[in-house]
Amino acid sequence: MAADSSFDIVSEINLQEMDNAVNQALKEIGTRYDFKGTSAMIEFNRKEKELTLLADHEAQLEAVRTVLISKMIKRGVDPKCMDKQKLEEATHKTLRQKVKLKDGIDKETAKAIQKGIKDLKLKVNASIQGEALRVSSSKKDELQAVIAHLKAHPPEIPIQFNNYR
């Protein structure tokens, strides 16, 4: 019998690229005319995997988020990893919003991905292993069909495929 082939479905954030995207966004915010003299700011807490967006009003906060997302896309960081928290009033009549960066696949999302793979009716086995899913099969074509399906119908979180063998 042939050995099973497998790959892992993971959700990881490249923190260095995220840091670069934040720095590029800050540079653009510092030079753009519509942000001159405002309190528009982005803080990145690498250890907590959390961003703090600061602005004078909601429209400006949305503009700051748009600048950040454009830089994230250019750096190859999927914006789906952003989990926006509620708006808060900050000092000096400014608004603050925390954004948590989702890293790893939570149980509910993993189960949803696993169910989607089972619904394909392929001879593959998908097992949840911590914050990743391992998909294995004796046929590499079926594994590639699973990857193609997940790329065509991505979940709400960014996913990558590792350890294809």
MODELLER restraints for C-alpha pairs under 7 A, 6 or more apart:
rsr = mdl.restraints
at = mdl.atoms
rsr.add(forms.Gaussian(group=physical.xy_distance, feature=features.Distance(at['CA:2:A'], at['CA:138:A']), mean=6.52, stdev=0.5))
rsr.add(forms.Gaussian(group=physical.xy_distance, feature=features.Distance(at['CA:3:A'], at['CA:138:A']), mean=6.39, stdev=0.5))
rsr.add(forms.Gaussian(group=physical.xy_distance, feature=features.Distance(at['CA:4:A'], at['CA:136:A']), mean=6.27, stdev=0.5))
rsr.add(forms.Gaussian(group=physical.xy_distance, feature=features.Distance(at['CA:4:A'], at['CA:137:A']), mean=5.26, stdev=0.5))
rsr.add(forms.Gaussian(group=physical.xy_distance, feature=features.Distance(at['CA:4:A'], at['CA:138:A']), mean=4.33, stdev=0.5))
rsr.add(forms.Gaussian(group=physical.xy_distance, feature=features.Distance(at['CA:5:A'], at['CA:136:A']), mean=5.57, stdev=0.5))
rsr.add(forms.Gaussian(group=physical.xy_distance, feature=features.Distance(at['CA:5:A'], at['CA:137:A']), mean=5.53, stdev=0.5))
rsr.add(forms.Gaussian(group=physical.xy_distance, feature=features.Distance(at['CA:5:A'], at['CA:138:A']), mean=5.79, stdev=0.5))
rsr.add(forms.Gaussian(group=physical.xy_distance, feature=features.Distance(at['CA:5:A'], at['CA:139:A']), mean=7.00, stdev=0.5))
rsr.add(forms.Gaussian(group=physical.xy_distance, feature=features.Distance(at['CA:5:A'], at['CA:140:A']), mean=6.38, stdev=0.5))
rsr.add(forms.Gaussian(group=physical.xy_distance, feature=features.Distance(at['CA:5:A'], at['CA:165:A']), mean=5.28, stdev=0.5))
rsr.add(forms.Gaussian(group=physical.xy_distance, feature=features.Distance(at['CA:6:A'], at['CA:134:A']), mean=6.82, stdev=0.5))
rsr.add(forms.Gaussian(group=physical.xy_distance, feature=features.Distance(at['CA:6:A'], at['CA:135:A']), mean=5.43, stdev=0.5))
rsr.add(forms.Gaussian(group=physical.xy_distance, feature=features.Distance(at['CA:6:A'], at['CA:136:A']), mean=4.04, stdev=0.5))
rsr.add(forms.Gaussian(group=physical.xy_distance, feature=features.Distance(at['CA:6:A'], at['CA:137:A']), mean=6.34, stdev=0.5))
rsr.add(forms.Gaussian(group=physical.xy_distance, feature=features.Distance(at['CA:6:A'], at['CA:164:A']), mean=5.78, stdev=0.5))
rsr.add(forms.Gaussian(group=physical.xy_distance, feature=features.Distance(at['CA:6:A'], at['CA:165:A']), mean=5.52, stdev=0.5))
rsr.add(forms.Gaussian(group=physical.xy_distance, feature=features.Distance(at['CA:7:A'], at['CA:134:A']), mean=5.80, stdev=0.5))
rsr.add(forms.Gaussian(group=physical.xy_distance, feature=features.Distance(at['CA:7:A'], at['CA:135:A']), mean=5.52, stdev=0.5))
rsr.add(forms.Gaussian(group=physical.xy_distance, feature=features.Distance(at['CA:7:A'], at['CA:136:A']), mean=6.62, stdev=0.5))
rsr.add(forms.Gaussian(group=physical.xy_distance, feature=features.Distance(at['CA:7:A'], at['CA:161:A']), mean=6.58, stdev=0.5))
rsr.add(forms.Gaussian(group=physical.xy_distance, feature=features.Distance(at['CA:7:A'], at['CA:162:A']), mean=5.81, stdev=0.5))
rsr.add(forms.Gaussian(group=physical.xy_distance, feature=features.Distance(at['CA:7:A'], at['CA:163:A']), mean=5.10, stdev=0.5))
rsr.add(forms.Gaussian(group=physical.xy_distance, feature=features.Distance(at['CA:7:A'], at['CA:164:A']), mean=4.27, stdev=0.5))
rsr.add(forms.Gaussian(group=physical.xy_distance, feature=features.Distance(at['CA:7:A'], at['CA:165:A']), mean=6.46, stdev=0.5))
rsr.add(forms.Gaussian(group=physical.xy_distance, feature=features.Distance(at['CA:8:A'], at['CA:132:A']), mean=6.50, stdev=0.5))
rsr.add(forms.Gaussian(group=physical.xy_distance, feature=features.Distance(at['CA:8:A'], at['CA:133:A']), mean=5.48, stdev=0.5))
rsr.add(forms.Gaussian(group=physical.xy_distance, feature=features.Distance(at['CA:8:A'], at['CA:134:A']), mean=4.44, stdev=0.5))
rsr.add(forms.Gaussian(group=physical.xy_distance, feature=features.Distance(at['CA:8:A'], at['CA:135:A']), mean=6.22, stdev=0.5))
rsr.add(forms.Gaussian(group=physical.xy_distance, feature=features.Distance(at['CA:8:A'], at['CA:161:A']), mean=5.62, stdev=0.5))
rsr.add(forms.Gaussian(group=physical.xy_distance, feature=features.Distance(at['CA:8:A'], at['CA:162:A']), mean=5.03, stdev=0.5))
rsr.add(forms.Gaussian(group=physical.xy_distance, feature=features.Distance(at['CA:8:A'], at['CA:163:A']), mean=6.02, stdev=0.5))
rsr.add(forms.Gaussian(group=physical.xy_distance, feature=features.Distance(at['CA:9:A'], at['CA:132:A']), mean=5.64, stdev=0.5))
rsr.add(forms.Gaussian(group=physical.xy_distance, feature=features.Distance(at['CA:9:A'], at['CA:133:A']), mean=5.00, stdev=0.5))
rsr.add(forms.Gaussian(group=physical.xy_distance, feature=features.Distance(at['CA:9:A'], at['CA:134:A']), mean=6.34, stdev=0.5))
rsr.add(forms.Gaussian(group=physical.xy_distance, feature=features.Distance(at['CA:9:A'], at['CA:159:A']), mean=6.49, stdev=0.5))
rsr.add(forms.Gaussian(group=physical.xy_distance, feature=features.Distance(at['CA:9:A'], at['CA:160:A']), mean=5.83, stdev=0.5))
rsr.add(forms.Gaussian(group=physical.xy_distance, feature=features.Distance(at['CA:9:A'], at['CA:161:A']), mean=4.87, stdev=0.5))
rsr.add(forms.Gaussian(group=physical.xy_distance, feature=features.Distance(at['CA:9:A'], at['CA:162:A']), mean=6.49, stdev=0.5))
rsr.add(forms.Gaussian(group=physical.xy_distance, feature=features.Distance(at['CA:10:A'], at['CA:104:A']), mean=6.44, stdev=0.5))
rsr.add(forms.Gaussian(group=physical.xy_distance, feature=features.Distance(at['CA:10:A'], at['CA:105:A']), mean=6.68, stdev=0.5))
rsr.add(forms.Gaussian(group=physical.xy_distance, feature=features.Distance(at['CA:10:A'], at['CA:132:A']), mean=4.87, stdev=0.5))
rsr.add(forms.Gaussian(group=physical.xy_distance, feature=features.Distance(at['CA:10:A'], at['CA:133:A']), mean=6.75, stdev=0.5))
rsr.add(forms.Gaussian(group=physical.xy_distance, feature=features.Distance(at['CA:10:A'], at['CA:159:A']), mean=5.54, stdev=0.5))
rsr.add(forms.Gaussian(group=physical.xy_distance, feature=features.Distance(at['CA:10:A'], at['CA:160:A']), mean=5.32, stdev=0.5))
rsr.add(forms.Gaussian(group=physical.xy_distance, feature=features.Distance(at['CA:10:A'], at['CA:161:A']), mean=6.34, stdev=0.5))
rsr.add(forms.Gaussian(group=physical.xy_distance, feature=features.Distance(at['CA:11:A'], at['CA:103:A']), mean=5.83, stdev=0.5))
rsr.add(forms.Gaussian(group=physical.xy_distance, feature=features.Distance(at['CA:11:A'], at['CA:104:A']), mean=4.72, stdev=0.5))
rsr.add(forms.Gaussian(group=physical.xy_distance, feature=features.Distance(at['CA:11:A'], at['CA:105:A']), mean=5.85, stdev=0.5))
rsr.add(forms.Gaussian(group=physical.xy_distance, feature=features.Distance(at['CA:11:A'], at['CA:158:A']), mean=5.78, stdev=0.5))
rsr.add(forms.Gaussian(group=physical.xy_distance, feature=features.Distance(at['CA:11:A'], at['CA:159:A']), mean=4.56, stdev=0.5))
rsr.add(forms.Gaussian(group=physical.xy_distance, feature=features.Distance(at['CA:11:A'], at['CA:160:A']), mean=5.96, stdev=0.5))
rsr.add(forms.Gaussian(group=physical.xy_distance, feature=features.Distance(at['CA:12:A'], at['CA:103:A']), mean=5.26, stdev=0.5))
rsr.add(forms.Gaussian(group=physical.xy_distance, feature=features.Distance(at['CA:12:A'], at['CA:104:A']), mean=5.95, stdev=0.5))
rsr.add(forms.Gaussian(group=physical.xy_distance, feature=features.Distance(at['CA:13:A'], at['CA:77:A']), mean=6.94, stdev=0.5))
rsr.add(forms.Gaussian(group=physical.xy_distance, feature=features.Distance(at['CA:13:A'], at['CA:103:A']), mean=6.19, stdev=0.5))
rsr.add(forms.Gaussian(group=physical.xy_distance, feature=features.Distance(at['CA:17:A'], at['CA:75:A']), mean=5.99, stdev=0.5))
rsr.add(forms.Gaussian(group=physical.xy_distance, feature=features.Distance(at['CA:17:A'], at['CA:77:A']), mean=6.92, stdev=0.5))
rsr.add(forms.Gaussian(group=physical.xy_distance, feature=features.Distance(at['CA:18:A'], at['CA:72:A']), mean=6.64, stdev=0.5))
rsr.add(forms.Gaussian(group=physical.xy_distance, feature=features.Distance(at['CA:18:A'], at['CA:77:A']), mean=6.59, stdev=0.5))
rsr.add(forms.Gaussian(group=physical.xy_distance, feature=features.Distance(at['CA:21:A'], at['CA:68:A']), mean=6.81, stdev=0.5))
rsr.add(forms.Gaussian(group=physical.xy_distance, feature=features.Distance(at['CA:21:A'], at['CA:71:A']), mean=5.03, stdev=0.5))
rsr.add(forms.Gaussian(group=physical.xy_distance, feature=features.Distance(at['CA:21:A'], at['CA:72:A']), mean=5.19, stdev=0.5))
rsr.add(forms.Gaussian(group=physical.xy_distance, feature=features.Distance(at['CA:21:A'], at['CA:75:A']), mean=6.33, stdev=0.5))
rsr.add(forms.Gaussian(group=physical.xy_distance, feature=features.Distance(at['CA:22:A'], at['CA:68:A']), mean=6.44, stdev=0.5))
rsr.add(forms.Gaussian(group=physical.xy_distance, feature=features.Distance(at['CA:24:A'], at['CA:71:A']), mean=6.68, stdev=0.5))
rsr.add(forms.Gaussian(group=physical.xy_distance, feature=features.Distance(at['CA:25:A'], at['CA:67:A']), mean=5.91, stdev=0.5))
rsr.add(forms.Gaussian(group=physical.xy_distance, feature=features.Distance(at['CA:25:A'], at['CA:68:A']), mean=5.26, stdev=0.5))
rsr.add(forms.Gaussian(group=physical.xy_distance, feature=features.Distance(at['CA:25:A'], at['CA:71:A']), mean=6.21, stdev=0.5))
rsr.add(forms.Gaussian(group=physical.xy_distance, feature=features.Distance(at['CA:26:A'], at['CA:41:A']), mean=6.98, stdev=0.5))
rsr.add(forms.Gaussian(group=physical.xy_distance, feature=features.Distance(at['CA:26:A'], at['CA:42:A']), mean=6.73, stdev=0.5))
rsr.add(forms.Gaussian(group=physical.xy_distance, feature=features.Distance(at['CA:29:A'], at['CA:35:A']), mean=6.09, stdev=0.5))
rsr.add(forms.Gaussian(group=physical.xy_distance, feature=features.Distance(at['CA:38:A'], at['CA:56:A']), mean=6.63, stdev=0.5))
rsr.add(forms.Gaussian(group=physical.xy_distance, feature=features.Distance(at['CA:39:A'], at['CA:54:A']), mean=6.77, stdev=0.5))
rsr.add(forms.Gaussian(group=physical.xy_distance, feature=features.Distance(at['CA:39:A'], at['CA:55:A']), mean=5.42, stdev=0.5))
rsr.add(forms.Gaussian(group=physical.xy_distance, feature=features.Distance(at['CA:39:A'], at['CA:56:A']), mean=6.09, stdev=0.5))
rsr.add(forms.Gaussian(group=physical.xy_distance, feature=features.Distance(at['CA:40:A'], at['CA:54:A']), mean=5.33, stdev=0.5))
rsr.add(forms.Gaussian(group=physical.xy_distance, feature=features.Distance(at['CA:40:A'], at['CA:55:A']), mean=4.27, stdev=0.5))
rsr.add(forms.Gaussian(group=physical.xy_distance, feature=features.Distance(at['CA:40:A'], at['CA:56:A']), mean=6.79, stdev=0.5))
rsr.add(forms.Gaussian(group=physical.xy_distance, feature=features.Distance(at['CA:41:A'], at['CA:53:A']), mean=5.94, stdev=0.5))
rsr.add(forms.Gaussian(group=physical.xy_distance, feature=features.Distance(at['CA:41:A'], at['CA:54:A']), mean=4.97, stdev=0.5))
rsr.add(forms.Gaussian(group=physical.xy_distance, feature=features.Distance(at['CA:41:A'], at['CA:55:A']), mean=6.57, stdev=0.5))
rsr.add(forms.Gaussian(group=physical.xy_distance, feature=features.Distance(at['CA:42:A'], at['CA:51:A']), mean=6.86, stdev=0.5))
rsr.add(forms.Gaussian(group=physical.xy_distance, feature=features.Distance(at['CA:42:A'], at['CA:52:A']), mean=5.64, stdev=0.5))
rsr.add(forms.Gaussian(group=physical.xy_distance, feature=features.Distance(at['CA:42:A'], at['CA:53:A']), mean=4.72, stdev=0.5))
rsr.add(forms.Gaussian(group=physical.xy_distance, feature=features.Distance(at['CA:42:A'], at['CA:54:A']), mean=6.28, stdev=0.5))
rsr.add(forms.Gaussian(group=physical.xy_distance, feature=features.Distance(at['CA:43:A'], at['CA:51:A']), mean=5.57, stdev=0.5))
rsr.add(forms.Gaussian(group=physical.xy_distance, feature=features.Distance(at['CA:43:A'], at['CA:52:A']), mean=5.01, stdev=0.5))
rsr.add(forms.Gaussian(group=physical.xy_distance, feature=features.Distance(at['CA:43:A'], at['CA:53:A']), mean=6.63, stdev=0.5))
rsr.add(forms.Gaussian(group=physical.xy_distance, feature=features.Distance(at['CA:44:A'], at['CA:50:A']), mean=6.07, stdev=0.5))
rsr.add(forms.Gaussian(group=physical.xy_distance, feature=features.Distance(at['CA:44:A'], at['CA:51:A']), mean=4.61, stdev=0.5))
rsr.add(forms.Gaussian(group=physical.xy_distance, feature=features.Distance(at['CA:44:A'], at['CA:52:A']), mean=6.55, stdev=0.5))
rsr.add(forms.Gaussian(group=physical.xy_distance, feature=features.Distance(at['CA:45:A'], at['CA:51:A']), mean=6.16, stdev=0.5))
rsr.add(forms.Gaussian(group=physical.xy_distance, feature=features.Distance(at['CA:49:A'], at['CA:100:A']), mean=6.28, stdev=0.5))
rsr.add(forms.Gaussian(group=physical.xy_distance, feature=features.Distance(at['CA:49:A'], at['CA:101:A']), mean=5.45, stdev=0.5))
rsr.add(forms.Gaussian(group=physical.xy_distance, feature=features.Distance(at['CA:50:A'], at['CA:98:A']), mean=6.91, stdev=0.5))
rsr.add(forms.Gaussian(group=physical.xy_distance, feature=features.Distance(at['CA:50:A'], at['CA:99:A']), mean=5.68, stdev=0.5))
rsr.add(forms.Gaussian(group=physical.xy_distance, feature=features.Distance(at['CA:50:A'], at['CA:100:A']), mean=4.51, stdev=0.5))
rsr.add(forms.Gaussian(group=physical.xy_distance, feature=features.Distance(at['CA:50:A'], at['CA:101:A']), mean=5.76, stdev=0.5))
rsr.add(forms.Gaussian(group=physical.xy_distance, feature=features.Distance(at['CA:51:A'], at['CA:98:A']), mean=5.72, stdev=0.5))
rsr.add(forms.Gaussian(group=physical.xy_distance, feature=features.Distance(at['CA:51:A'], at['CA:99:A']), mean=4.93, stdev=0.5))
rsr.add(forms.Gaussian(group=physical.xy_distance, feature=features.Distance(at['CA:51:A'], at['CA:100:A']), mean=6.31, stdev=0.5))
rsr.add(forms.Gaussian(group=physical.xy_distance, feature=features.Distance(at['CA:52:A'], at['CA:96:A']), mean=6.80, stdev=0.5))
rsr.add(forms.Gaussian(group=physical.xy_distance, feature=features.Distance(at['CA:52:A'], at['CA:97:A']), mean=5.73, stdev=0.5))
rsr.add(forms.Gaussian(group=physical.xy_distance, feature=features.Distance(at['CA:52:A'], at['CA:98:A']), mean=4.52, stdev=0.5))
rsr.add(forms.Gaussian(group=physical.xy_distance, feature=features.Distance(at['CA:52:A'], at['CA:99:A']), mean=6.16, stdev=0.5))
rsr.add(forms.Gaussian(group=physical.xy_distance, feature=features.Distance(at['CA:53:A'], at['CA:61:A']), mean=6.96, stdev=0.5))
rsr.add(forms.Gaussian(group=physical.xy_distance, feature=features.Distance(at['CA:53:A'], at['CA:96:A']), mean=5.67, stdev=0.5))
rsr.add(forms.Gaussian(group=physical.xy_distance, feature=features.Distance(at['CA:53:A'], at['CA:97:A']), mean=5.20, stdev=0.5))
rsr.add(forms.Gaussian(group=physical.xy_distance, feature=features.Distance(at['CA:53:A'], at['CA:98:A']), mean=6.33, stdev=0.5))
rsr.add(forms.Gaussian(group=physical.xy_distance, feature=features.Distance(at['CA:54:A'], at['CA:61:A']), mean=6.61, stdev=0.5))
rsr.add(forms.Gaussian(group=physical.xy_distance, feature=features.Distance(at['CA:54:A'], at['CA:95:A']), mean=5.77, stdev=0.5))
rsr.add(forms.Gaussian(group=physical.xy_distance, feature=features.Distance(at['CA:54:A'], at['CA:96:A']), mean=4.60, stdev=0.5))
rsr.add(forms.Gaussian(group=physical.xy_distance, feature=features.Distance(at['CA:54:A'], at['CA:97:A']), mean=6.60, stdev=0.5))
rsr.add(forms.Gaussian(group=physical.xy_distance, feature=features.Distance(at['CA:55:A'], at['CA:61:A']), mean=5.07, stdev=0.5))
rsr.add(forms.Gaussian(group=physical.xy_distance, feature=features.Distance(at['CA:55:A'], at['CA:94:A']), mean=5.71, stdev=0.5))
rsr.add(forms.Gaussian(group=physical.xy_distance, feature=features.Distance(at['CA:55:A'], at['CA:95:A']), mean=5.42, stdev=0.5))
rsr.add(forms.Gaussian(group=physical.xy_distance, feature=features.Distance(at['CA:55:A'], at['CA:96:A']), mean=6.68, stdev=0.5))
rsr.add(forms.Gaussian(group=physical.xy_distance, feature=features.Distance(at['CA:56:A'], at['CA:93:A']), mean=6.80, stdev=0.5))
rsr.add(forms.Gaussian(group=physical.xy_distance, feature=features.Distance(at['CA:56:A'], at['CA:94:A']), mean=4.43, stdev=0.5))
rsr.add(forms.Gaussian(group=physical.xy_distance, feature=features.Distance(at['CA:56:A'], at['CA:95:A']), mean=5.92, stdev=0.5))
rsr.add(forms.Gaussian(group=physical.xy_distance, feature=features.Distance(at['CA:57:A'], at['CA:94:A']), mean=6.44, stdev=0.5))
rsr.add(forms.Gaussian(group=physical.xy_distance, feature=features.Distance(at['CA:57:A'], at['CA:95:A']), mean=6.09, stdev=0.5))
rsr.add(forms.Gaussian(group=physical.xy_distance, feature=features.Distance(at['CA:69:A'], at['CA:79:A']), mean=6.13, stdev=0.5))
rsr.add(forms.Gaussian(group=physical.xy_distance, feature=features.Distance(at['CA:72:A'], at['CA:78:A']), mean=6.79, stdev=0.5))
rsr.add(forms.Gaussian(group=physical.xy_distance, feature=features.Distance(at['CA:72:A'], at['CA:79:A']), mean=6.70, stdev=0.5))
rsr.add(forms.Gaussian(group=physical.xy_distance, feature=features.Distance(at['CA:78:A'], at['CA:158:A']), mean=6.01, stdev=0.5))
rsr.add(forms.Gaussian(group=physical.xy_distance, feature=features.Distance(at['CA:80:A'], at['CA:156:A']), mean=6.63, stdev=0.5))
rsr.add(forms.Gaussian(group=physical.xy_distance, feature=features.Distance(at['CA:80:A'], at['CA:157:A']), mean=5.44, stdev=0.5))
rsr.add(forms.Gaussian(group=physical.xy_distance, feature=features.Distance(at['CA:80:A'], at['CA:158:A']), mean=5.81, stdev=0.5))
rsr.add(forms.Gaussian(group=physical.xy_distance, feature=features.Distance(at['CA:81:A'], at['CA:101:A']), mean=5.37, stdev=0.5))
rsr.add(forms.Gaussian(group=physical.xy_distance, feature=features.Distance(at['CA:81:A'], at['CA:102:A']), mean=4.90, stdev=0.5))
rsr.add(forms.Gaussian(group=physical.xy_distance, feature=features.Distance(at['CA:81:A'], at['CA:157:A']), mean=5.92, stdev=0.5))
rsr.add(forms.Gaussian(group=physical.xy_distance, feature=features.Distance(at['CA:81:A'], at['CA:158:A']), mean=6.12, stdev=0.5))
rsr.add(forms.Gaussian(group=physical.xy_distance, feature=features.Distance(at['CA:82:A'], at['CA:99:A']), mean=6.09, stdev=0.5))
rsr.add(forms.Gaussian(group=physical.xy_distance, feature=features.Distance(at['CA:82:A'], at['CA:100:A']), mean=5.97, stdev=0.5))
rsr.add(forms.Gaussian(group=physical.xy_distance, feature=features.Distance(at['CA:82:A'], at['CA:101:A']), mean=4.97, stdev=0.5))
rsr.add(forms.Gaussian(group=physical.xy_distance, feature=features.Distance(at['CA:82:A'], at['CA:102:A']), mean=6.35, stdev=0.5))
rsr.add(forms.Gaussian(group=physical.xy_distance, feature=features.Distance(at['CA:83:A'], at['CA:99:A']), mean=5.42, stdev=0.5))
rsr.add(forms.Gaussian(group=physical.xy_distance, feature=features.Distance(at['CA:83:A'], at['CA:100:A']), mean=5.02, stdev=0.5))
rsr.add(forms.Gaussian(group=physical.xy_distance, feature=features.Distance(at['CA:83:A'], at['CA:101:A']), mean=6.08, stdev=0.5))
rsr.add(forms.Gaussian(group=physical.xy_distance, feature=features.Distance(at['CA:83:A'], at['CA:102:A']), mean=6.66, stdev=0.5))
rsr.add(forms.Gaussian(group=physical.xy_distance, feature=features.Distance(at['CA:84:A'], at['CA:98:A']), mean=6.40, stdev=0.5))
rsr.add(forms.Gaussian(group=physical.xy_distance, feature=features.Distance(at['CA:84:A'], at['CA:99:A']), mean=4.50, stdev=0.5))
rsr.add(forms.Gaussian(group=physical.xy_distance, feature=features.Distance(at['CA:84:A'], at['CA:100:A']), mean=6.47, stdev=0.5))
rsr.add(forms.Gaussian(group=physical.xy_distance, feature=features.Distance(at['CA:85:A'], at['CA:97:A']), mean=6.32, stdev=0.5))
rsr.add(forms.Gaussian(group=physical.xy_distance, feature=features.Distance(at['CA:85:A'], at['CA:98:A']), mean=5.41, stdev=0.5))
rsr.add(forms.Gaussian(group=physical.xy_distance, feature=features.Distance(at['CA:85:A'], at['CA:99:A']), mean=5.73, stdev=0.5))
rsr.add(forms.Gaussian(group=physical.xy_distance, feature=features.Distance(at['CA:86:A'], at['CA:97:A']), mean=6.30, stdev=0.5))
rsr.add(forms.Gaussian(group=physical.xy_distance, feature=features.Distance(at['CA:87:A'], at['CA:95:A']), mean=6.71, stdev=0.5))
rsr.add(forms.Gaussian(group=physical.xy_distance, feature=features.Distance(at['CA:87:A'], at['CA:96:A']), mean=5.92, stdev=0.5))
rsr.add(forms.Gaussian(group=physical.xy_distance, feature=features.Distance(at['CA:87:A'], at['CA:97:A']), mean=4.88, stdev=0.5))
rsr.add(forms.Gaussian(group=physical.xy_distance, feature=features.Distance(at['CA:88:A'], at['CA:95:A']), mean=5.76, stdev=0.5))
rsr.add(forms.Gaussian(group=physical.xy_distance, feature=features.Distance(at['CA:88:A'], at['CA:96:A']), mean=5.13, stdev=0.5))
rsr.add(forms.Gaussian(group=physical.xy_distance, feature=features.Distance(at['CA:88:A'], at['CA:97:A']), mean=6.13, stdev=0.5))
rsr.add(forms.Gaussian(group=physical.xy_distance, feature=features.Distance(at['CA:89:A'], at['CA:95:A']), mean=4.85, stdev=0.5))
rsr.add(forms.Gaussian(group=physical.xy_distance, feature=features.Distance(at['CA:89:A'], at['CA:96:A']), mean=6.18, stdev=0.5))
rsr.add(forms.Gaussian(group=physical.xy_distance, feature=features.Distance(at['CA:90:A'], at['CA:96:A']), mean=5.81, stdev=0.5))
rsr.add(forms.Gaussian(group=physical.xy_distance, feature=features.Distance(at['CA:104:A'], at['CA:131:A']), mean=5.00, stdev=0.5))
rsr.add(forms.Gaussian(group=physical.xy_distance, feature=features.Distance(at['CA:104:A'], at['CA:132:A']), mean=6.90, stdev=0.5))
rsr.add(forms.Gaussian(group=physical.xy_distance, feature=features.Distance(at['CA:105:A'], at['CA:131:A']), mean=4.79, stdev=0.5))
rsr.add(forms.Gaussian(group=physical.xy_distance, feature=features.Distance(at['CA:105:A'], at['CA:132:A']), mean=6.06, stdev=0.5))
rsr.add(forms.Gaussian(group=physical.xy_distance, feature=features.Distance(at['CA:106:A'], at['CA:131:A']), mean=6.34, stdev=0.5))
rsr.add(forms.Gaussian(group=physical.xy_distance, feature=features.Distance(at['CA:110:A'], at['CA:128:A']), mean=6.76, stdev=0.5))
rsr.add(forms.Gaussian(group=physical.xy_distance, feature=features.Distance(at['CA:110:A'], at['CA:133:A']), mean=6.94, stdev=0.5))
rsr.add(forms.Gaussian(group=physical.xy_distance, feature=features.Distance(at['CA:114:A'], at['CA:126:A']), mean=5.97, stdev=0.5))
rsr.add(forms.Gaussian(group=physical.xy_distance, feature=features.Distance(at['CA:117:A'], at['CA:146:A']), mean=6.71, stdev=0.5))
rsr.add(forms.Gaussian(group=physical.xy_distance, feature=features.Distance(at['CA:122:A'], at['CA:142:A']), mean=6.55, stdev=0.5))
rsr.add(forms.Gaussian(group=physical.xy_distance, feature=features.Distance(at['CA:123:A'], at['CA:137:A']), mean=6.52, stdev=0.5))
rsr.add(forms.Gaussian(group=physical.xy_distance, feature=features.Distance(at['CA:124:A'], at['CA:135:A']), mean=6.65, stdev=0.5))
rsr.add(forms.Gaussian(group=physical.xy_distance, feature=features.Distance(at['CA:124:A'], at['CA:136:A']), mean=5.65, stdev=0.5))
rsr.add(forms.Gaussian(group=physical.xy_distance, feature=features.Distance(at['CA:124:A'], at['CA:137:A']), mean=4.70, stdev=0.5))
rsr.add(forms.Gaussian(group=physical.xy_distance, feature=features.Distance(at['CA:125:A'], at['CA:135:A']), mean=5.52, stdev=0.5))
rsr.add(forms.Gaussian(group=physical.xy_distance, feature=features.Distance(at['CA:125:A'], at['CA:136:A']), mean=5.23, stdev=0.5))
rsr.add(forms.Gaussian(group=physical.xy_distance, feature=features.Distance(at['CA:125:A'], at['CA:137:A']), mean=6.34, stdev=0.5))
rsr.add(forms.Gaussian(group=physical.xy_distance, feature=features.Distance(at['CA:126:A'], at['CA:133:A']), mean=6.51, stdev=0.5))
rsr.add(forms.Gaussian(group=physical.xy_distance, feature=features.Distance(at['CA:126:A'], at['CA:134:A']), mean=5.61, stdev=0.5))
rsr.add(forms.Gaussian(group=physical.xy_distance, feature=features.Distance(at['CA:126:A'], at['CA:135:A']), mean=4.33, stdev=0.5))
rsr.add(forms.Gaussian(group=physical.xy_distance, feature=features.Distance(at['CA:126:A'], at['CA:136:A']), mean=6.55, stdev=0.5))
rsr.add(forms.Gaussian(group=physical.xy_distance, feature=features.Distance(at['CA:127:A'], at['CA:133:A']), mean=5.58, stdev=0.5))
rsr.add(forms.Gaussian(group=physical.xy_distance, feature=features.Distance(at['CA:127:A'], at['CA:134:A']), mean=5.30, stdev=0.5))
rsr.add(forms.Gaussian(group=physical.xy_distance, feature=features.Distance(at['CA:127:A'], at['CA:135:A']), mean=6.49, stdev=0.5))
rsr.add(forms.Gaussian(group=physical.xy_distance, feature=features.Distance(at['CA:128:A'], at['CA:134:A']), mean=6.43, stdev=0.5))
rsr.add(forms.Gaussian(group=physical.xy_distance, feature=features.Distance(at['CA:137:A'], at['CA:143:A']), mean=6.65, stdev=0.5))
